[in-house]
Amino acid sequence: MAMYEKKPIVFKSPDLTKMQVVVIDHKTKIFIAMGADPVDAKNRYLARSIIKK
């Protein structure tokens, strides 16, 4: 029987200073890559939320 050593799971959160904020409504904000289209990101977010409902 071989013993395997478990590697710790390392989760690196994204650097929000390198991302731009898109305001969906007064309580929802999403972060997208710099240079990405904020209008397109907002439309995709809203389309997904409609599908979920």
Rosetta blueprint (number, residue, H / E / L):
1 M L
2 A L
3 M L
4 Y L
5 E L
6 K L
7 K L
8 P L
9 I L
10 V L
11 F L
12 K L
13 S L
14 P L
15 D L
16 L H
17 T H
18 K H
19 M E
20 Q E
21 V E
22 V E
23 V E
24 I E
25 D E
26 H L
27 K L
28 T E
29 K E
30 I E
31 F E
32 I E
33 A E
34 M L
35 G L
36 A L
37 D L
38 P H
39 V H
40 D H
41 A H
42 K H
43 N H
44 R H
45 Y H
46 L H
47 A H
48 R H
49 S H
50 I H
51 I H
52 K H
53 K L
